[in-house]
Amino acid sequence: MVNVKQKFTIVSKIFCMIKVKEDYFAKNLKKLRESKGFSQARLASELGVSPAIICLWEQNKREITKYYLKLICQYFEIGLDELVLEEYF
């Protein structure tokens, strides 16, 4: 049986190896942020990045590292698959 850490590792490797055709991550991040009523600056502060980085992620103009994928999933209490593989929110 695959545990949560292994599942995250598998999905993050797949995400990093392929170019996702649709910008699900960008759309989902923005929807998650807005559902919490957060500005880009507020989410940036929570994650320890600049607001410009949040803006670039939401516009699908900057790649995200596995570290920040994991941090965002933990922060919003969601699975990585929900964040990057489909338009969930």
N, CA, C and O atoms as a CHARMM CRD file, in Angstrom:
* protein
*
  356
    1    1 MET  N      0.84700  -1.19100   0.00000 PROA 1      0.00000
    2    1 MET  CA     0.00000   0.00000   0.00000 PROA 1      0.00000
    3    1 MET  C      0.88200   1.24000   0.00000 PROA 1      0.00000
    4    1 MET  O      1.88900   1.28300   0.70700 PROA 1      0.00000
    5    2 VAL  N      0.52300   2.23000  -0.77100 PROA 2      0.00000
    6    2 VAL  CA     1.28900   3.47100  -0.89700 PROA 2      0.00000
    7    2 VAL  C      0.84600   4.43600   0.19300 PROA 2      0.00000
    8    2 VAL  O     -0.34600   4.70100   0.34700 PROA 2      0.00000
    9    3 ASN  N      1.81200   4.96200   0.95200 PROA 3      0.00000
   10    3 ASN  CA     1.46300   5.93600   1.98600 PROA 3      0.00000
   11    3 ASN  C      1.40500   7.33900   1.37600 PROA 3      0.00000
   12    3 ASN  O      1.72900   7.53300   0.20500 PROA 3      0.00000
   13    4 VAL  N      0.99800   8.28900   2.17000 PROA 4      0.00000
   14    4 VAL  CA     0.79100   9.65900   1.68100 PROA 4      0.00000
   15    4 VAL  C      2.09600  10.26100   1.16000 PROA 4      0.00000
   16    4 VAL  O      2.09900  10.91300   0.11600 PROA 4      0.00000
   17    5 LYS  N      3.19100  10.05300   1.86700 PROA 5      0.00000
   18    5 LYS  CA     4.47400  10.61300   1.43300 PROA 5      0.00000
   19    5 LYS  C      4.89100  10.02200   0.09000 PROA 5      0.00000
   20    5 LYS  O      5.37800  10.74300  -0.78000 PROA 5      0.00000
   21    6 GLN  N      4.70300   8.72500  -0.08100 PROA 6      0.00000
   22    6 GLN  CA     5.05200   8.08900  -1.34500 PROA 6      0.00000
   23    6 GLN  C      4.15800   8.59800  -2.47300 PROA 6      0.00000
   24    6 GLN  O      4.62300   8.83800  -3.58600 PROA 6      0.00000
   25    7 LYS  N      2.87000   8.76000  -2.17200 PROA 7      0.00000
   26    7 LYS  CA     1.93800   9.26800  -3.18400 PROA 7      0.00000
   27    7 LYS  C      2.34400  10.67000  -3.60900 PROA 7      0.00000
   28    7 LYS  O      2.33300  10.98400  -4.79900 PROA 7      0.00000
   29    8 PHE  N      2.70300  11.52000  -2.64400 PROA 8      0.00000
   30    8 PHE  CA     3.12800  12.87000  -2.97300 PROA 8      0.00000
   31    8 PHE  C      4.36200  12.82800  -3.86300 PROA 8      0.00000
   32    8 PHE  O      4.43700  13.55200  -4.85500 PROA 8      0.00000
   33    9 THR  N      5.32000  11.99100  -3.51800 PROA 9      0.00000
   34    9 THR  CA     6.55900  11.89500  -4.27900 PROA 9      0.00000
   35    9 THR  C      6.29000  11.44100  -5.70500 PROA 9      0.00000
   36    9 THR  O      6.84900  11.99300  -6.65200 PROA 9      0.00000
   37   10 ILE  N      5.44600  10.44800  -5.85800 PROA 10     0.00000
   38   10 ILE  CA     5.12400   9.93700  -7.19000 PROA 10     0.00000
   39   10 ILE  C      4.44000  11.00800  -8.03000 PROA 10     0.00000
   40   10 ILE  O      4.83700  11.26300  -9.16700 PROA 10     0.00000
   41   11 VAL  N      3.41400  11.63000  -7.46700 PROA 11     0.00000
   42   11 VAL  CA     2.66500  12.64200  -8.21700 PROA 11     0.00000
   43   11 VAL  C      3.54100  13.85100  -8.51800 PROA 11     0.00000
   44   11 VAL  O      3.46100  14.40300  -9.61600 PROA 11     0.00000
   45   12 SER  N      4.38000  14.27900  -7.56600 PROA 12     0.00000
   46   12 SER  CA     5.22100  15.44900  -7.81000 PROA 12     0.00000
   47   12 SER  C      6.26200  15.15900  -8.88200 PROA 12     0.00000
   48   12 SER  O      6.58800  16.04200  -9.67600 PROA 12     0.00000
   49   13 LYS  N      6.78800  13.93900  -8.92200 PROA 13     0.00000
   50   13 LYS  CA     7.74200  13.57600  -9.98000 PROA 13     0.00000
   51   13 LYS  C      7.06600  13.60500 -11.33800 PROA 13     0.00000
   52   13 LYS  O      7.62800  14.10600 -12.31100 PROA 13     0.00000
   53   14 ILE  N      5.86100  13.06600 -11.39700 PROA 14     0.00000
   54   14 ILE  CA     5.12400  13.08400 -12.65700 PROA 14     0.00000
   55   14 ILE  C      4.85400  14.52200 -13.08300 PROA 14     0.00000
   56   14 ILE  O      5.04600  14.87700 -14.24600 PROA 14     0.00000
   57   15 PHE  N      4.40700  15.34800 -12.13700 PROA 15     0.00000
   58   15 PHE  CA     4.10600  16.74600 -12.43900 PROA 15     0.00000
   59   15 PHE  C      5.34100  17.47900 -12.95500 PROA 15     0.00000
   60   15 PHE  O      5.25600  18.26500 -13.89900 PROA 15     0.00000
   61   16 CYS  N      6.47900  17.22000 -12.33300 PROA 16     0.00000
   62   16 CYS  CA     7.70700  17.90300 -12.73000 PROA 16     0.00000
   63   16 CYS  C      8.25900  17.38200 -14.05300 PROA 16     0.00000
   64   16 CYS  O      8.99800  18.09300 -14.73500 PROA 16     0.00000
   65   17 MET  N      7.90600  16.14300 -14.42900 PROA 17     0.00000
   66   17 MET  CA     8.44200  15.56100 -15.65600 PROA 17     0.00000
   67   17 MET  C      7.60300  15.89800 -16.88300 PROA 17     0.00000
   68   17 MET  O      8.11200  15.86400 -18.00400 PROA 17     0.00000
   69   18 ILE  N      6.35000  16.21700 -16.69300 PROA 18     0.00000
   70   18 ILE  CA     5.49400  16.49100 -17.84400 PROA 18     0.00000
   71   18 ILE  C      5.02000  17.93000 -17.82200 PROA 18     0.00000
   72   18 ILE  O      4.95000  18.55700 -16.76500 PROA 18     0.00000
   73   19 LYS  N      4.70400  18.44000 -18.97100 PROA 19     0.00000
   74   19 LYS  CA     4.10400  19.76300 -19.06600 PROA 19     0.00000
   75   19 LYS  C      2.60000  19.55400 -19.05000 PROA 19     0.00000
   76   19 LYS  O      2.03500  18.95900 -19.96800 PROA 19     0.00000
   77   20 VAL  N      1.96400  20.04100 -18.01300 PROA 20     0.00000
   78   20 VAL  CA     0.51700  19.86900 -17.90700 PROA 20     0.00000
   79   20 VAL  C     -0.13300  20.70900 -19.00700 PROA 20     0.00000
   80   20 VAL  O      0.10100  21.91400 -19.10700 PROA 20     0.00000
   81   21 LYS  N     -0.94500  20.05700 -19.82200 PROA 21     0.00000
   82   21 LYS  CA    -1.55100  20.72400 -20.96900 PROA 21     0.00000
   83   21 LYS  C     -2.39600  21.91300 -20.54300 PROA 21     0.00000
   84   21 LYS  O     -2.28800  23.00000 -21.11100 PROA 21     0.00000
   85   22 GLU  N     -3.21500  21.70300 -19.56600 PROA 22     0.00000
   86   22 GLU  CA    -4.03200  22.78600 -19.03600 PROA 22     0.00000
   87   22 GLU  C     -3.31500  23.36900 -17.82200 PROA 22     0.00000
   88   22 GLU  O     -2.55500  22.67300 -17.14900 PROA 22     0.00000
   89   23 ASP  N     -3.55200  24.60500 -17.55400 PROA 23     0.00000
   90   23 ASP  CA    -2.88700  25.22900 -16.40500 PROA 23     0.00000
   91   23 ASP  C     -3.72500  25.04400 -15.14400 PROA 23     0.00000
   92   23 ASP  O     -4.14300  26.01300 -14.51100 PROA 23     0.00000
   93   24 TYR  N     -3.96500  23.76900 -14.79000 PROA 24     0.00000
   94   24 TYR  CA    -4.76700  23.46000 -13.61500 PROA 24     0.00000
   95   24 TYR  C     -4.16400  24.03000 -12.34200 PROA 24     0.00000
   96   24 TYR  O     -4.87700  24.58200 -11.50500 PROA 24     0.00000
   97   25 PHE  N     -2.85600  23.89700 -12.19400 PROA 25     0.00000
   98   25 PHE  CA    -2.22900  24.40900 -10.97700 PROA 25     0.00000
   99   25 PHE  C     -2.52100  25.89700 -10.81700 PROA 25     0.00000
  100   25 PHE  O     -2.94200  26.33900  -9.74800 PROA 25     0.00000
  101   26 ALA  N     -2.29800  26.66500 -11.87400 PROA 26     0.00000
  102   26 ALA  CA    -2.49300  28.11600 -11.80400 PROA 26     0.00000
  103   26 ALA  C     -3.93900  28.45500 -11.44200 PROA 26     0.00000
  104   26 ALA  O     -4.18800  29.29000 -10.57300 PROA 26     0.00000
  105   27 LYS  N     -4.88300  27.80700 -12.11000 PROA 27     0.00000
  106   27 LYS  CA    -6.29900  28.07200 -11.85100 PROA 27     0.00000
  107   27 LYS  C     -6.70400  27.65400 -10.44300 PROA 27     0.00000
  108   27 LYS  O     -7.40500  28.38400  -9.74200 PROA 27     0.00000
  109   28 ASN  N     -6.25100  26.46200 -10.03900 PROA 28     0.00000
  110   28 ASN  CA    -6.62100  25.96100  -8.71900 PROA 28     0.00000
  111   28 ASN  C     -6.02100  26.79500  -7.60300 PROA 28     0.00000
  112   28 ASN  O     -6.67900  27.04700  -6.59400 PROA 28     0.00000
  113   29 LEU  N     -4.77200  27.22800  -7.77200 PROA 29     0.00000
  114   29 LEU  CA    -4.14600  28.06400  -6.75100 PROA 29     0.00000
  115   29 LEU  C     -4.93400  29.36000  -6.56500 PROA 29     0.00000
  116   29 LEU  O     -5.21000  29.77300  -5.43900 PROA 29     0.00000
  117   30 LYS  N     -5.28600  29.98500  -7.66500 PROA 30     0.00000
  118   30 LYS  CA    -6.03400  31.23900  -7.58000 PROA 30     0.00000
  119   30 LYS  C     -7.39400  31.02300  -6.91500 PROA 30     0.00000
  120   30 LYS  O     -7.80400  31.81500  -6.06600 PROA 30     0.00000
  121   31 LYS  N     -8.08900  29.95600  -7.29900 PROA 31     0.00000
  122   31 LYS  CA    -9.40100  29.68700  -6.71600 PROA 31     0.00000
  123   31 LYS  C     -9.29800  29.36700  -5.22300 PROA 31     0.00000
  124   31 LYS  O    -10.12800  29.80500  -4.42700 PROA 31     0.00000
  125   32 LEU  N     -8.27200  28.59800  -4.85600 PROA 32     0.00000
  126   32 LEU  CA    -8.06500  28.30100  -3.43400 PROA 32     0.00000
  127   32 LEU  C     -7.80800  29.57600  -2.64400 PROA 32     0.00000
  128   32 LEU  O     -8.39400  29.79600  -1.58400 PROA 32     0.00000
  129   33 ARG  N     -6.92800  30.40400  -3.17300 PROA 33     0.00000
  130   33 ARG  CA    -6.58500  31.66300  -2.49400 PROA 33     0.00000
  131   33 ARG  C     -7.82200  32.53500  -2.33200 PROA 33     0.00000
  132   33 ARG  O     -8.08400  33.06400  -1.25100 PROA 33     0.00000
  133   34 GLU  N     -8.57600  32.68000  -3.41000 PROA 34     0.00000
  134   34 GLU  CA    -9.76700  33.52600  -3.35500 PROA 34     0.00000
  135   34 GLU  C    -10.84400  32.93700  -2.43700 PROA 34     0.00000
  136   34 GLU  O    -11.57800  33.68200  -1.78700 PROA 34     0.00000
  137   35 SER  N    -10.94000  31.60900  -2.38400 PROA 35     0.00000
  138   35 SER  CA   -11.94900  30.98200  -1.51800 PROA 35     0.00000
  139   35 SER  C    -11.67800  31.26500  -0.04400 PROA 35     0.00000
  140   35 SER  O    -12.59900  31.24600   0.77300 PROA 35     0.00000
  141   36 LYS  N    -10.42700  31.52500   0.29300 PROA 36     0.00000
  142   36 LYS  CA   -10.05500  31.88100   1.66700 PROA 36     0.00000
  143   36 LYS  C    -10.13200  33.38900   1.89500 PROA 36     0.00000
  144   36 LYS  O     -9.95500  33.86400   3.01700 PROA 36     0.00000
  145   37 GLY  N    -10.39600  34.13900   0.82400 PROA 37     0.00000
  146   37 GLY  CA   -10.46300  35.59400   0.92900 PROA 37     0.00000
  147   37 GLY  C     -9.09600  36.23800   1.06000 PROA 37     0.00000
  148   37 GLY  O     -8.97700  37.35200   1.56800 PROA 37     0.00000
  149   38 PHE  N     -8.05800  35.53800   0.60100 PROA 38     0.00000
  150   38 PHE  CA    -6.69100  36.05200   0.71900 PROA 38     0.00000
  151   38 PHE  C     -6.29200  36.85200  -0.50700 PROA 38     0.00000
  152   38 PHE  O     -6.65700  36.51700  -1.63400 PROA 38     0.00000
  153   39 SER  N     -5.54500  37.90100  -0.27100 PROA 39     0.00000
  154   39 SER  CA    -4.88600  38.60200  -1.37100 PROA 39     0.00000
  155   39 SER  C     -3.63800  37.81200  -1.73900 PROA 39     0.00000
  156   39 SER  O     -3.22600  36.91300  -1.00600 PROA 39     0.00000
  157   40 GLN  N     -3.04400  38.14700  -2.86700 PROA 40     0.00000
  158   40 GLN  CA    -1.77900  37.51100  -3.23000 PROA 40     0.00000
  159   40 GLN  C     -0.72100  37.81200  -2.17600 PROA 40     0.00000
  160   40 GLN  O      0.10000  36.95300  -1.85400 PROA 40     0.00000
  161   41 ALA  N     -0.73800  39.01600  -1.64300 PROA 41     0.00000
  162   41 ALA  CA     0.24100  39.41100  -0.61800 PROA 41     0.00000
  163   41 ALA  C      0.07000  38.57700   0.65200 PROA 41     0.00000
  164   41 ALA  O      1.05600  38.17300   1.26800 PROA 41     0.00000
  165   42 ARG  N     -1.16400  38.32300   1.03600 PROA 42     0.00000
  166   42 ARG  CA    -1.41100  37.52400   2.25300 PROA 42     0.00000
  167   42 ARG  C     -0.92500  36.09100   2.07600 PROA 42     0.00000
  168   42 ARG  O     -0.25400  35.55100   2.95600 PROA 42     0.00000
  169   43 LEU  N     -1.25900  35.47100   0.94300 PROA 43     0.00000
  170   43 LEU  CA    -0.81400  34.10200   0.70200 PROA 43     0.00000
  171   43 LEU  C      0.70600  34.05100   0.60000 PROA 43     0.00000
  172   43 LEU  O      1.33500  33.12400   1.10800 PROA 43     0.00000
  173   44 ALA  N      1.28700  35.03800  -0.04900 PROA 44     0.00000
  174   44 ALA  CA     2.75300  35.09200  -0.16300 PROA 44     0.00000
  175   44 ALA  C      3.39400  35.13400   1.21400 PROA 44     0.00000
  176   44 ALA  O      4.38400  34.44600   1.46500 PROA 44     0.00000
  177   45 SER  N      2.83500  35.93400   2.09700 PROA 45     0.00000
  178   45 SER  CA     3.35500  36.03500   3.45300 PROA 45     0.00000
  179   45 SER  C      3.24800  34.70100   4.18400 PROA 45     0.00000
  180   45 SER  O      4.17500  34.29900   4.88700 PROA 45     0.00000
  181   46 GLU  N      2.12500  34.02100   4.01900 PROA 46     0.00000
  182   46 GLU  CA     1.91300  32.72500   4.66500 PROA 46     0.00000
  183   46 GLU  C      2.90600  31.67500   4.16600 PROA 46     0.00000
  184   46 GLU  O      3.33200  30.80800   4.92900 PROA 46     0.00000
  185   47 LEU  N      3.27400  31.75300   2.87800 PROA 47     0.00000
  186   47 LEU  CA     4.16000  30.75800   2.28000 PROA 47     0.00000
  187   47 LEU  C      5.62900  31.16300   2.30700 PROA 47     0.00000
  188   47 LEU  O      6.50600  30.34400   2.02900 PROA 47     0.00000
  189   48 GLY  N      5.90200  32.42900   2.64100 PROA 48     0.00000
  190   48 GLY  CA     7.27700  32.89400   2.69400 PROA 48     0.00000
  191   48 GLY  C      7.87600  33.21200   1.33300 PROA 48     0.00000
  192   48 GLY  O      9.07400  33.03400   1.11200 PROA 48     0.00000
  193   49 VAL  N      7.02800  33.68700   0.42000 PROA 49     0.00000
  194   49 VAL  CA     7.49600  34.10200  -0.90900 PROA 49     0.00000
  195   49 VAL  C      7.00700  35.52200  -1.16300 PROA 49     0.00000
  196   49 VAL  O      6.25100  36.07400  -0.36400 PROA 49     0.00000
  197   50 SER  N      7.43200  36.10500  -2.25900 PROA 50     0.00000
  198   50 SER  CA     6.96800  37.45500  -2.58500 PROA 50     0.00000
  199   50 SER  C      5.61600  37.38200  -3.29700 PROA 50     0.00000
  200   50 SER  O      5.29700  36.36900  -3.91900 PROA 50     0.00000
  201   51 PRO  N      4.82600  38.44800  -3.20800 PROA 51     0.00000
  202   51 PRO  CA     3.55000  38.47500  -3.93400 PROA 51     0.00000
  203   51 PRO  C      3.73900  38.28900  -5.44200 PROA 51     0.00000
  204   51 PRO  O      2.86900  37.74000  -6.11700 PROA 51     0.00000
  205   52 ALA  N      4.86900  38.74300  -5.96000 PROA 52     0.00000
  206   52 ALA  CA     5.13800  38.58300  -7.39100 PROA 52     0.00000
  207   52 ALA  C      5.20500  37.10600  -7.78100 PROA 52     0.00000
  208   52 ALA  O      4.77900  36.73300  -8.87400 PROA 52     0.00000
  209   53 ILE  N      5.73300  36.27300  -6.89900 PROA 53     0.00000
  210   53 ILE  CA     5.80700  34.83700  -7.17000 PROA 53     0.00000
  211   53 ILE  C      4.40800  34.24400  -7.25100 PROA 53     0.00000
  212   53 ILE  O      4.11700  33.45300  -8.14900 PROA 53     0.00000
  213   54 ILE  N      3.54400  34.62000  -6.32200 PROA 54     0.00000
  214   54 ILE  CA     2.16000  34.13000  -6.35500 PROA 54     0.00000
  215   54 ILE  C      1.50500  34.54600  -7.66900 PROA 54     0.00000
  216   54 ILE  O      0.82800  33.74200  -8.31000 PROA 54     0.00000
  217   55 CYS  N      1.70200  35.77600  -8.06300 PROA 55     0.00000
  218   55 CYS  CA     1.14600  36.29000  -9.31500 PROA 55     0.00000
  219   55 CYS  C      1.64500  35.46300 -10.50500 PROA 55     0.00000
  220   55 CYS  O      0.85700  35.08200 -11.37100 PROA 55     0.00000
  221   56 LEU  N      2.92900  35.19200 -10.54600 PROA 56     0.00000
  222   56 LEU  CA     3.50400  34.42000 -11.65800 PROA 56     0.00000
  223   56 LEU  C      2.98400  32.98500 -11.65700 PROA 56     0.00000
  224   56 LEU  O      2.71500  32.43200 -12.72400 PROA 56     0.00000
  225   57 TRP  N      2.83800  32.37500 -10.48900 PROA 57     0.00000
  226   57 TRP  CA     2.27900  31.01800 -10.41300 PROA 57     0.00000
  227   57 TRP  C      0.84800  31.01100 -10.93000 PROA 57     0.00000
  228   57 TRP  O      0.45800  30.11600 -11.68000 PROA 57     0.00000
  229   58 GLU  N      0.07100  32.00400 -10.53100 PROA 58     0.00000
  230   58 GLU  CA    -1.33800  32.05300 -10.93200 PROA 58     0.00000
  231   58 GLU  C     -1.50000  32.34700 -12.42300 PROA 58     0.00000
  232   58 GLU  O     -2.53900  32.03500 -13.00500 PROA 58     0.00000
  233   59 GLN  N     -0.50400  32.93100 -13.03300 PROA 59     0.00000
  234   59 GLN  CA    -0.54600  33.20100 -14.47000 PROA 59     0.00000
  235   59 GLN  C      0.15100  32.10300 -15.27200 PROA 59     0.00000
  236   59 GLN  O      0.26500  32.18900 -16.49400 PROA 59     0.00000
  237   60 ASN  N      0.61100  31.08000 -14.57200 PROA 60     0.00000
  238   60 ASN  CA     1.31400  29.95400 -15.18800 PROA 60     0.00000
  239   60 ASN  C      2.56400  30.42400 -15.94000 PROA 60     0.00000
  240   60 ASN  O      2.89000  29.91700 -17.01300 PROA 60     0.00000
  241   61 LYS  N      3.25100  31.40400 -15.34900 PROA 61     0.00000
  242   61 LYS  CA     4.44100  31.96700 -15.97800 PROA 61     0.00000
  243   61 LYS  C      5.72300  31.61400 -15.23300 PROA 61     0.00000
  244   61 LYS  O      6.81300  32.01400 -15.64300 PROA 61     0.00000
  245   62 ARG  N      5.59500  30.87500 -14.15400 PROA 62     0.00000
  246   62 ARG  CA     6.77300  30.45100 -13.39800 PROA 62     0.00000
  247   62 ARG  C      6.53600  29.05300 -12.85500 PROA 62     0.00000
  248   62 ARG  O      5.47900  28.75300 -12.30000 PROA 62     0.00000
  249   63 GLU  N      7.53700  28.20900 -13.02700 PROA 63     0.00000
  250   63 GLU  CA     7.44100  26.85500 -12.49500 PROA 63     0.00000
  251   63 GLU  C      7.54100  26.89600 -10.98000 PROA 63     0.00000
  252   63 GLU  O      8.16200  27.78600 -10.39900 PROA 63     0.00000
  253   64 ILE  N      6.92000  25.92100 -10.36600 PROA 64     0.00000
  254   64 ILE  CA     6.93300  25.83000  -8.91700 PROA 64     0.00000
  255   64 ILE  C      7.78400  24.63600  -8.51200 PROA 64     0.00000
  256   64 ILE  O      7.80900  23.62000  -9.20500 PROA 64     0.00000
  257   65 THR  N      8.46800  24.76100  -7.40600 PROA 65     0.00000
  258   65 THR  CA     9.29300  23.65700  -6.91900 PROA 65     0.00000
  259   65 THR  C      8.44600  22.67000  -6.12900 PROA 65     0.00000
  260   65 THR  O      7.34200  22.98800  -5.68800 PROA 65     0.00000
  261   66 LYS  N      8.98200  21.46900  -5.96000 PROA 66     0.00000
  262   66 LYS  CA     8.28400  20.45400  -5.16500 PROA 66     0.00000
  263   66 LYS  C      8.06900  20.93900  -3.73800 PROA 66     0.00000
  264   66 LYS  O      7.04600  20.64100  -3.12200 PROA 66     0.00000
  265   67 TYR  N      9.02800  21.68100  -3.22100 PROA 67     0.00000
  266   67 TYR  CA     8.90200  22.20500  -1.84900 PROA 67     0.00000
  267   67 TYR  C      7.63700  23.04400  -1.70000 PROA 67     0.00000
  268   67 TYR  O      6.87100  22.85700  -0.75400 PROA 67     0.00000
  269   68 TYR  N      7.42000  23.96300  -2.63000 PROA 68     0.00000
  270   68 TYR  CA     6.25400  24.84600  -2.52800 PROA 68     0.00000
  271   68 TYR  C      4.95400  24.12700  -2.88100 PROA 68     0.00000
  272   68 TYR  O      3.89900  24.46600  -2.34400 PROA 68     0.00000
  273   69 LEU  N      5.01500  23.14200  -3.77400 PROA 69     0.00000
  274   69 LEU  CA     3.82200  22.33100  -4.02100 PROA 69     0.00000
  275   69 LEU  C      3.37100  21.66800  -2.73300 PROA 69     0.00000
  276   69 LEU  O      2.19100  21.69700  -2.38300 PROA 69     0.00000
  277   70 LYS  N      4.32300  21.07000  -2.03100 PROA 70     0.00000
  278   70 LYS  CA     4.00700  20.38800  -0.78100 PROA 70     0.00000
  279   70 LYS  C      3.49800  21.37200   0.27100 PROA 70     0.00000
  280   70 LYS  O      2.53900  21.07900   0.98500 PROA 70     0.00000
  281   71 LEU  N      4.13500  22.53000   0.36600 PROA 71     0.00000
  282   71 LEU  CA     3.74000  23.54000   1.33300 PROA 71     0.00000
  283   71 LEU  C      2.31400  24.03300   1.07200 PROA 71     0.00000
  284   71 LEU  O      1.53200  24.19300   2.00900 PROA 71     0.00000
  285   72 ILE  N      1.98100  24.27100  -0.18000 PROA 72     0.00000
  286   72 ILE  CA     0.63900  24.73300  -0.53400 PROA 72     0.00000
  287   72 ILE  C     -0.39800  23.65500  -0.20000 PROA 72     0.00000
  288   72 ILE  O     -1.46700  23.95400   0.33200 PROA 72     0.00000
  289   73 CYS  N     -0.07200  22.40900  -0.51500 PROA 73     0.00000
  290   73 CYS  CA    -0.99500  21.31000  -0.19300 PROA 73     0.00000
  291   73 CYS  C     -1.22400  21.21100   1.30300 PROA 73     0.00000
  292   73 CYS  O     -2.35600  21.03000   1.75200 PROA 73     0.00000
  293   74 GLN  N     -0.16600  21.32600   2.06600 PROA 74     0.00000
  294   74 GLN  CA    -0.30300  21.27500   3.52200 PROA 74     0.00000
  295   74 GLN  C     -1.10000  22.46200   4.02800 PROA 74     0.00000
  296   74 GLN  O     -1.96600  22.30900   4.89000 PROA 74     0.00000
  297   75 TYR  N     -0.81800  23.63400   3.50500 PROA 75     0.00000
  298   75 TYR  CA    -1.49000  24.85100   3.96000 PROA 75     0.00000
  299   75 TYR  C     -3.00200  24.77300   3.72000 PROA 75     0.00000
  300   75 TYR  O     -3.79700  25.12100   4.59400 PROA 75     0.00000
  301   76 PHE  N     -3.38600  24.31300   2.52800 PROA 76     0.00000
  302   76 PHE  CA    -4.80600  24.25000   2.18600 PROA 76     0.00000
  303   76 PHE  C     -5.44200  22.89900   2.53500 PROA 76     0.00000
  304   76 PHE  O     -6.63600  22.69300   2.31200 PROA 76     0.00000
  305   77 GLU  N     -4.64400  21.99200   3.07800 PROA 77     0.00000
  306   77 GLU  CA    -5.11600  20.66800   3.47200 PROA 77     0.00000
  307   77 GLU  C     -5.77500  19.92300   2.31800 PROA 77     0.00000
  308   77 GLU  O     -6.89900  19.43200   2.43100 PROA 77     0.00000
  309   78 ILE  N     -5.04900  19.85200   1.20500 PROA 78     0.00000
  310   78 ILE  CA    -5.53000  19.14900   0.01700 PROA 78     0.00000
  311   78 ILE  C     -4.43500  18.21700  -0.47600 PROA 78     0.00000
  312   78 ILE  O     -3.28000  18.32800  -0.06700 PROA 78     0.00000
  313   79 GLY  N     -4.80700  17.30200  -1.35300 PROA 79     0.00000
  314   79 GLY  CA    -3.84200  16.41800  -1.97900 PROA 79     0.00000
  315   79 GLY  C     -3.20700  17.08500  -3.18300 PROA 79     0.00000
  316   79 GLY  O     -3.78100  17.98900  -3.79000 PROA 79     0.00000
  317   80 LEU  N     -2.02700  16.63100  -3.51300 PROA 80     0.00000
  318   80 LEU  CA    -1.31900  17.18600  -4.66600 PROA 80     0.00000
  319   80 LEU  C     -2.11200  16.98200  -5.94800 PROA 80     0.00000
  320   80 LEU  O     -2.12900  17.85100  -6.81900 PROA 80     0.00000
  321   81 ASP  N     -2.76700  15.83400  -6.06300 PROA 81     0.00000
  322   81 ASP  CA    -3.56800  15.58800  -7.25300 PROA 81     0.00000
  323   81 ASP  C     -4.66900  16.63200  -7.41500 PROA 81     0.00000
  324   81 ASP  O     -4.98300  17.03400  -8.53500 PROA 81     0.00000
  325   82 GLU  N     -5.24500  17.06300  -6.32500 PROA 82     0.00000
  326   82 GLU  CA    -6.28900  18.09500  -6.38300 PROA 82     0.00000
  327   82 GLU  C     -5.72600  19.43000  -6.85400 PROA 82     0.00000
  328   82 GLU  O     -6.42600  20.21500  -7.49300 PROA 82     0.00000
  329   83 LEU  N     -4.48000  19.68100  -6.54200 PROA 83     0.00000
  330   83 LEU  CA    -3.86400  20.96100  -6.88500 PROA 83     0.00000
  331   83 LEU  C     -3.39700  21.02000  -8.33100 PROA 83     0.00000
  332   83 LEU  O     -3.48300  22.07400  -8.96000 PROA 83     0.00000
  333   84 VAL  N     -2.90400  19.91000  -8.86900 PROA 84     0.00000
  334   84 VAL  CA    -2.24600  20.00900 -10.17700 PROA 84     0.00000
  335   84 VAL  C     -2.85800  19.19100 -11.30500 PROA 84     0.00000
  336   84 VAL  O     -2.57400  19.46600 -12.47100 PROA 84     0.00000
  337   85 LEU  N     -3.67600  18.21000 -11.00700 PROA 85     0.00000
  338   85 LEU  CA    -4.08900  17.31200 -12.08600 PROA 85     0.00000
  339   85 LEU  C     -5.42900  17.64500 -12.72000 PROA 85     0.00000
  340   85 LEU  O     -5.66900  17.26500 -13.86600 PROA 85     0.00000
  341   86 GLU  N     -6.28400  18.32300 -12.03200 PROA 86     0.00000
  342   86 GLU  CA    -7.57500  18.69100 -12.59600 PROA 86     0.00000
  343   86 GLU  C     -8.01600  20.02900 -12.06900 PROA 86     0.00000
  344   86 GLU  O     -7.42900  20.57400 -11.13400 PROA 86     0.00000
  345   87 GLU  N     -9.04800  20.54700 -12.67400 PROA 87     0.00000
  346   87 GLU  CA    -9.63600  21.77700 -12.16900 PROA 87     0.00000
  347   87 GLU  C    -10.68100  21.37200 -11.12800 PROA 87     0.00000
  348   87 GLU  O    -11.81900  21.04900 -11.46700 PROA 87     0.00000
  349   88 TYR  N    -10.28200  21.39300  -9.87400 PROA 88     0.00000
  350   88 TYR  CA   -11.12400  20.91200  -8.78100 PROA 88     0.00000
  351   88 TYR  C    -12.00700  21.98000  -8.16300 PROA 88     0.00000
  352   88 TYR  O    -13.10100  21.68200  -7.68500 PROA 88     0.00000
  353   89 PHE  N    -11.54900  23.20300  -8.16900 PROA 89     0.00000
  354   89 PHE  CA   -12.21300  24.21200  -7.34700 PROA 89     0.00000
  355   89 PHE  C    -12.90300  25.25400  -8.18800 PROA 89     0.00000
  356   89 PHE  O    -13.51300  26.17800  -7.64900 PROA 89     0.00000
